[in-house]
Amino acid sequence: MMSIKKFQVTFDCAEPERLARFWCEVLGYVAPPPPEGFATWDDFNSSQPPEQRDAWFACSDPSGAGPRLFFQRVPEGKSAKNRVHLDVRVGTGLVGDERLAALEAECARLVALGAVHVRTLYADDENESCIPMLDIEGNEFCID
């Protein structure tokens, strides 16, 4: 039997720390402390060669259950639809109007953080509804 592997989700982006902190707010994740020997991330970054400053950042689920998210700076901008996206599960176990209200409330919270509400809520025949959104760098994700 094959063992289950831990994994991280990696985002190519322009501003790793900014995007990581956005996703910390979305998911309730936490940023790690700065590397040993540095009081702050700014101190660490200023010690790096210019081309390596602010090149990456990460965040993780404080409970240890969810995957680590890693953000790495790349020179090119986003140019096409994501092939993979995150579904943020806020309506699990809810149905009908209660589910829709939870999704709409979360959408409003994330828009206040800088996310973009792409289109109106849609639902399939099994009450699996979702709201397509964009994060602060234009990466697609859904609230469901």
C-alpha positions in Angstrom: 0.0 0.0 0.0 1.3 3.4 -0.9 1.7 5.9 1.9 -0.1 9.3 1.8 2.3 12.2 1.2 2.2 15.6 2.7 2.2 18.4 0.1 2.3 22.2 -0.2 0.5 24.4 -2.7 2.8 26.8 -4.5 1.7 30.1 -6.0 3.8 31.9 -8.6 3.2 35.6 -7.9 4.6 39.1 -8.0 4.5 39.9 -4.3 4.9 36.8 -2.2 4.5 38.2 1.3 1.5 40.3 0.4 -0.3 37.4 -1.3 0.6 35.0 1.6 -0.8 37.4 4.2 -4.0 37.7 2.1 -4.4 33.9 2.1 -3.7 33.9 5.9 -6.7 36.1 6.3 -8.8 34.0 4.0 -8.0 30.7 5.6 -7.1 31.5 9.1 -3.5 30.4 8.4 -0.4 31.9 10.1 2.9 33.2 8.8 6.0 31.6 10.2 8.3 33.5 12.5 11.3 35.0 10.8 14.4 32.8 10.3 16.5 32.3 13.3 18.8 35.2 14.1 16.3 37.8 12.7 13.8 39.8 14.7 11.5 40.5 11.7 11.0 39.4 8.1 12.1 42.9 7.1 15.4 42.3 8.9 15.9 39.0 7.1 15.0 40.4 3.7 17.4 43.3 4.1 20.2 40.9 4.7 19.6 39.1 1.4 21.2 40.1 -1.9 18.9 42.4 -3.8 17.7 39.8 -6.3 16.7 37.5 -3.4 14.8 40.0 -1.3 11.1 39.3 -0.9 11.5 36.3 -3.3 9.3 34.0 -1.3 7.0 33.6 1.7 5.0 30.8 3.2 2.1 30.3 5.6 0.5 27.2 7.2 -2.5 25.9 9.0 -1.9 26.4 12.7 -3.6 23.1 13.5 -1.3 21.3 11.1 -4.2 19.7 9.2 -4.1 21.7 6.0 -1.3 22.0 3.4 1.5 24.6 3.6 1.1 27.4 1.1 4.3 28.6 -0.6 4.5 31.9 -2.6 7.4 32.5 -4.9 8.2 35.6 -7.0 8.3 35.1 -10.7 9.1 37.7 -13.3 6.1 37.1 -15.6 2.6 38.1 -14.8 -0.4 35.8 -14.8 -1.5 35.3 -18.4 -4.2 32.6 -18.5 -6.8 30.9 -16.4 -5.5 28.7 -13.5 -5.4 25.0 -14.2 -5.8 24.4 -10.5 -7.6 26.5 -8.0 -8.6 26.5 -4.3 -12.1 26.0 -3.2 -12.6 27.6 0.2 -15.2 25.5 2.0 -17.4 27.8 4.1 -20.8 26.2 3.5 -20.1 22.6 4.4 -23.1 21.0 5.9 -25.4 23.9 5.2 -28.2 23.8 2.7 -30.7 26.2 1.1 -30.9 29.8 2.3 -28.5 29.2 5.2 -25.8 28.0 2.9 -26.3 30.9 0.5 -26.2 33.4 3.4 -22.9 31.9 4.6 -21.4 32.1 1.1 -22.5 35.7 0.5 -21.2 36.8 4.0 -17.8 35.2 3.2 -17.8 36.9 -0.2 -18.3 40.3 1.4 -15.5 39.6 3.9 -13.1 38.6 1.2 -14.0 41.6 -1.1 -13.1 43.8 1.9 -9.7 42.1 1.9 -9.1 42.9 -1.8 -10.6 39.8 -3.5 -12.8 40.3 -6.6 -16.2 38.8 -6.9 -16.2 37.4 -10.4 -19.8 36.5 -11.0 -22.9 35.7 -9.1 -23.5 32.6 -7.1 -24.4 29.5 -9.0 -25.8 26.2 -7.9 -26.1 22.7 -9.3 -28.9 20.3 -8.8 -27.4 18.9 -5.5 -27.3 22.3 -3.7 -23.5 22.6 -4.3 -23.3 26.3 -4.8 -20.2 28.4 -5.2 -19.0 32.0 -5.7 -16.1 32.4 -8.2 -13.6 35.0 -7.1 -10.1 36.3 -7.8 -7.4 36.9 -5.1 -5.4 40.1 -4.9 -3.1 39.0 -7.8 -5.9 37.7 -10.1 -5.7 33.9 -9.2 -9.1 32.2 -9.4 -10.6 30.5 -6.4 -14.1 29.7 -5.3 -16.1 30.0 -2.1 -18.3 26.9 -1.6 
